[in-house]
Amino acid sequence: MTTRRNFIKMTALGTSALTFGKIIPSAFAREQKTEMDFPIVLSTWEHGLNANEGAWKILNAGGKALDAVEAGVKIPEADPNVRSVGYGGLPDRDGHVTLDACIMDENSNCGSVAFLEHIMHPISVARMVMEKTPHIMLAGEGALQFALNNGFKKMNLLTPESEKDWKEWLKTSEYKPIINIENHDTIGMIAMDAQGNLSGACTTSGLAYKMHGRVGDSPIIGAGLYVDNEVGAATATGTGEEVIRIAGSHLVVELMRQGKTPEDACRIAVERIVKKQPQKSKEIQVGFLALNKKGEYGAYCLQKGFNYAVYSKSIANKLIDGRHYYS
């Protein structure tokens, strides 16, 4: 005989089963959304447009995000007209072009080089560090020796134009980063491929006329770049010291893990810089760019003037102005 108590238990179990049955298809449907706009690639600054073109050729053909971000940032690395990345980058105060770069894939594999001279493509050296060594970062002479031992060619990265500008700077030797002038315009690139996997790359010649030996945020995993394939990816640009101070890109990804949108995550990171350095933050530029696993993206910066490029199935390589903290 079915008692009233047993009937209530059976009814409750049946209701739970029905509810559970509704939840599973709903979650599955979200994971299988066909309207998600990926593959997708994003990169910082106007020189990201050309970089995106290189990355998109790989992504659109079904290639891996890791291959795409490496190929993409190699374009500004080799462009002497991009004065803040690679060949043609503005030198340090002693006339040396020193490069920083890092790369990270969907499995948290990462590689980095810092204070590297004479090599046009530090991003490829960083990838080789990731794939061929037990380490994550090589620096200075050790990074150069590793590159040369692995087939990279030594060359002079100081172009006549950059040398002329450096010699002009020597007349006053005034060192003060200027907001949105190409003395800190790192290219950071993040991408998601057709398989839904994320990767990122970051490469720069660093602050113009910096102290010899200075390393910024760009080669530091968690500062200039961070990728978590369960959550999203983020990259940073601007005055690297302030990005390092808050472990910026890692912070942005962790905020997305908590449910924040990419733009809100970037905004909160910028606000943290303001809180820690209220006066200094008015005189510098820092920007963050983020992409989550849903294909949503966003950016935020300290000052007006930061922009980023996005390329996807529905967006044909568009340059977008980032929202900013100071008016």
N, C-alpha and C positions, 0 to 999 in steps of 0.2 A: 504494500500500500504506500502511495506517495503522500508523505506528510506535508503539512504546510511549510515547515522548515526546509525540507528537501526540495520542494517546488521552488522556493525562493533561491536556494543555492543553484539549482539547475538553470533558472532564468538568468541569474547573474552571470554564470559561466557562458551561457549562450550569447548574452549581450556583449561580453568581453570578446568572444570569438568573432562576432560580427564586426565589432569595432576594430579588432586586430586585422581582420580581413580587409577592411577599408584602408588601414594605414599602409600596409605593404604595397598594394598597387599604386597608391599615391606617391610614396617615396620612390618607387621604381620609375614612375612616370617622370618625376623630376629629374632623375638621373639620365633618362633617355630623351630629354627634350631635344627635338630636332631643330628648334629655332635658335639654339645657342650659336653665337657667331664666332666660331673658331674653325680653322686655325686663325690666330691673331698675333700680331707683333706690335710692340710699342717701344719707342725710344725717345730719349731726351733731346731737346733743342732742334733747331731747323736742320742741322746736319743729319738728324735722324731720318729725314725723308729719303735721302739716298741710301742710308744704311738699311732702312726698311725694304727698299726695292730688292736689295741683295738677299735679305732674309726671306722675303716673300717667295722668291723663285724656288726656294727649297721647301717652304711650308706648303705652297700651293701644289707642289708635286708629290705631297704626302711624306716629305722628309721629316726628320727629327728636329725638335726645337733646339737641341744642343748644337747641331750642325748649322741651323739657321742663324742663331745669335752670333756664333763665331764668324760666319761668312758676312753677316751684316755689319758688325763693327769693324771688320777689316777694311771696309771702304773708307771711312773717315781716317783710320789709322794711316792709310796710304795717300791721303789727299793733303798736299802741302798748303792748301788754302784753308784747312781747318786748323787753326793756330793753337788749339788746346788739346789735340790728340795726336800721338804718333809723329810721323814724319812732318816736319815743319812746325811742330809744337814750339811754343816760346820756351826759352831755356831758363835755368836757375840763375841766380845772380853771378855765378862764376862762368856762365856761358855753356853749361852742360844741359843737353836735353835728356831728362831722366823720366822714365815711363813706369806707370803702375797699371796693373790689370788683374782681373779675376774672372772666373767662369764657374758656373754651378749647374748641375743637371737635376733631373727628377728624382734621383736616388740619393741626393745629398752628397754626391761626389763633387769635389771642388778643387780648384787649383788657382794659384796666384803667383804673380811676380811683382816685386817692388824695387824701386831705385835701379831699374834696368836701363842701360845705355846701349846704343849702336844697333838695336834690333827694331825693324820697322813694325813687326806684328807681335807685340807683347801678349796679345790675347791667345795666340796660337802656342806661345811658350807656356802660358798659364795652363792651357789645356793639356799640354804634354807633361807638365808637372803633375797634373791630376791623374793622367793615365799611365805614366811611366815611373813614378816615384812613390814611396810610402809617405811623402810629405804633402803639405798643402801650400806652403809658401817658400819660395826662394827669393833672395834679395841680392842686389849689388853685383859684385864680381862673381859670386857663385851662380847667380841667375844667368849672367852673361856666358860663363863657361859652360853651363848646362845647355844653353841655346846653341852655342857654337859646336859643341860635341854632338848635337842632334841635327845638324845640317842647316841651321839658320845662318844667314850671311851677315857679316859685320859691315855697317855702313855709317856714313856721316848723316845724322838726322837734322843737323842745324842748317836750314836753308838760308840763302842770302837775305831773304826778306826778314826772317826771324833774327838773323845776326845783326842786321841793320837796326831793327827795333831795340834789340838788347843794348847795342852800343849807344843808342840815343838815350835809353833809360839810365845808363851808367853816368851820364852827365849830372844827374840829380840823385840817383840811387834811392829815390823815394819809394818805400814799399807800403802800399795800401791797396788791397783788393777793391776794384771798382765794380759796383753792382751791374750784372748782366753784360760786362765786357769780357771778351774771350780770354780771360786768364784763369778761369776755373770751370769751363763748360765741358765737363766730362760727358762722354756718351755712355749712358746706361741703357741696356736693351733687355726686355723681358718678353717671352713668347710662350704660346701654348700651341702645340701641334694638333693634327687631326685625330691623334689618339688620346688627346686630352692631357698630355704630359707637358710640364713646365720646365723651362730652363732660362738662364739669364747670363749676361756678360756685361762687363764694365771696364772701360779703358780710358786712359788720360795721360797727358803730359804734366798734369798738376798745375798748381798755382804758378803763374809767370813770376820769374825773378825771386822765387822762394830761396830759402837757405839751402845750400848744397847738402843733400842727404835727407831733406824733408820728404816724408811719405804721408799722403792723405788717406781719405776713407776708401778710395776706389779699389785697392787690392785687398781690403779687409772684409772677409765674409761676415755678414751681420751688420756691417756699417754701410758700405757702398752698394752692397748687393746681398739679397737673401732669397732663397727658393725653398718652399715646402710644398711638395706635390699634393698634399692633402688639403692645403689651404689656398696658397697663392704665392706670388712673387712680388718683390719690390726692389727698386733701385733709387739711388740718390745722386744729386749733383749740387755743386756750389762749394761753399767753404767747408772743406772736409773735416776740419778740427771739430766743428760743431756737430757734424753727423756722427763722428766717432764718439763724442761725449755722451750721446744718448743711444748708441748702437741702433742707429736710425732705421735701416731697412728691416732688421729683425723685429724691431718694435712695431713697424707697420704691419708685418705679417702676423704677429701675435695679436694685434688689434683686430685684424680680419678674422682670425681664429675665434675671437670672442663675438663675432657677428657684425662688426662694423663694416660698412661699405668701403671700397678702396679709397674713395675721396675722403671720407670721414677719418679713416685710419691715417692717411697722409696729413690731414689737418691737425689731428691730435698730436702727431709727431712734431709738426711745426710749432704748435703751441707749447710743447715741452721745451723746445729750444728757446722760445721767447721767455718762458718762465725762468729758465736757468741763466740766460744771458739777456736780460731785458734791454740794456743799453746797446750792447754789441749787435744784437739781432736787427737793430734799425739800420745798420751800416753794411750789412752783408746780404748775400743771397744764398738760400738753401731751398731746394725743391725735392719733393718725393713723387715717385710714380709707381702705381701698383696695379696689379691684375689678380683677380681671384679665380677660383676653379669654375665658376659659372660663366666666365668670359666677361665679367664686369670689370671696368677699369676706371681709374681716376687719378688725379694729381692735386697737389697743393704746395704752395711755396710762400716764402716770406714776403717777397717784393713782386710788384707787377713786372712782367717781362719774361717770365719763364714760360716756355711752351714745349709741347711734346707732339710726336707724330704717331699716328695709329693707322694700321693697315689690316683689313680683314676681308672676309667675303663680301660684306656690305659697305665697307668704307674703303675707298680707293686712295689710301695713303694721304690722310688729311692732317694738317697741322692745327693743334688746338691750344689755346691760351689756358694756362693753369690758373685756377682761382688763387687768391693771395691774401695774406694776413694784413699787411699794411696797405693802406689806400694810396 
